[in-house]
């Protein structure tokens, strides 16, 4: 089993990112996955997270115990959720919003300026989460590129599919270029 925590603040698309990853694994790769989400009472602007567990066998306990992978899109979320990261885990983070510190030396860290990429390449930072999903796919290898694209196409509004797929490709290419 691989336990993934995706974190940020409300409005960054954290839950959609988790849905893409979980759906890619479950529906397009015949794996098992679970999804649980949490956010503060204010939702937009407060810390939020989603837990995705992916495995080749049935998942009997659907809640994260200790993250194998922490995706962090805000410093506050990193501060809160990095405490549950396994000592040999992985952090995938928004490099212009998060400074990963206080981690075990065995933790692997992979950063991408996903917000800037989304703004510069697509004209809106709203696509930052899907840039991050592309990057996550490239650096973790947990889900396949084609599975993620299918999941994105099935989860986002039809009129945004093209831009979301472009966002994914930008993040995926960045991961392959800088960390392959």
N, C-alpha and C positions, 0 to 999 in steps of 0.2 A: 504494500500500500504506500502511496505517496500522498502526504498531507500538505495542502497548499493553502496559505492564507493570503488573500488579496486585500489590500488595505489602502485607505486614502481618506478623503473627506467626501461627504455627500455632494453629489453633483458631478463627480469625476467619472462616473460610469463603472464603478467598482463591481457592482452586482452584475451588470451586463458582461463584464470581462469574465467573471466567474461562470456565468451561464454559458458563454462561448466555450470555455475550456472544458467544463463538465459535459456539455452536449457533444462536443467533438469526440471526447473519449467514449462516451456511452453509446451514442447513436452511429457514429461513423468508424469506430475502431473496436466495437464489441467488447469494451471494457466495462467495469462497474464504476459508477461515480455517484457521489452524494453532494448536495449543496445546502449550506445553511448560511444565513445572512444576519448581520447585526448592525444597527445604527442607532445613534442617539435620538432623543425626542425631536430635535430640530431637523433631523435628516440632512437637508442641504446645508453644507458648510461645517457640519460636525463630523467627528471621526466615524467611519463606518468600515465594515469588513465583510468578507464572504469567505467561507471555508469550503474548499473543494477537496474531496478525497477520491483518489483514482486507484483502482487496483484490478488485477486479473481475476480475483475471486470475489465472491459476495462480501459486501461490507456490512458487518454486523453492528458496529457502533458508528453512527453517522456524524459524530462530532470530532473535531480535531483535538488531539491530545498535545502533540508537539509538532510544530511545522517542520517539514523537510525543506519547503520553499516558502519564503516570504516575499510577496510582491508589495512594494510600498510606493505610494504616489504622494505621500505627504510626510513631513517630519514628525508631526504629532502621532500619526498612525505608526510610523516606524518606532517611535519611543514606546508606545503602548505595546505593540505586538512583537517586537524583537526579543522580548524576554522569553517568549515561548518557542523560539527557534532552536532546533537541535544544534549541538556544538559543531557538527560537521555539515550543517545545512547550507542553504543558498539564499542570497538576497538579490532580487531583481528590483531595481529602483529607478525612480525619476531623478536623474542626476543633477538637475538644476533646482529641485525642491527638497531633496533628501540628502543628508550627510550621514552615511552609515558609520556609527562609532560604537565602541563598547562591545564589540563582537569577539567571539573566539577566533583565534588565528586560523583555524581550519575552515571557517565559513568562507565560501566563495561569493564574491560580490560582482554583479554585472549592472552597470548603469547606462541609461539612455536619456537624452534630453527630449522625451516624448512630447511634452507640451510645445516646445519650440518647433519641433519637426511638424507637428500637426498645424500650428499656426502658419509657418512659412510655406509648407508644401500644399496644404489643403485650405488655408484661409480661416480656419476655426480651431480653437483648442479643444472643442468638443470631441474631436477624433483622437485625442491623446490616449484614451484607454485602449483603443484598438491598435494604435501604434505599439503600445505596451504589450498587447496580446501577441502581436507579430514577433516582437523582440523576445518575449517569454518562450514562444514556440521555437525560435532559433537557438536560444542558449540552453534551454532545458532538455529539449528533445522528448518531452513528456507526451506531447501530442504531435500529430503529423500536420504539415502545412496544408494539405488538401482538406483534411478533416476540419481544421480551424476555419478555412474559407467557407466550407459548406455550412458550418454552424453560424458563422457571421451572416451569411446570406439569408438564413432562415430566421434570424432573431432581430435584425434591424429593420426599420421601415423601408419599404421597397424603393422609395425615391432616394435613399441614402446608401444603397448597396454598393454602388460603384465607388463612392468616396471612402466608405468603410473598408472595402477590399484594397484600395490604394493605400490607406492608412496601415493596414496589416502588412502589405508588401514593403512599405517603407521601414517599419519596425523589424521585419524579418531580415531584410537586406542589411540593415545596420548591425544586427546581431551577428550575421554571417561574416560581414566585413571586419568587424572589430574583435570578435571573440571566437571565431571558428578555428 
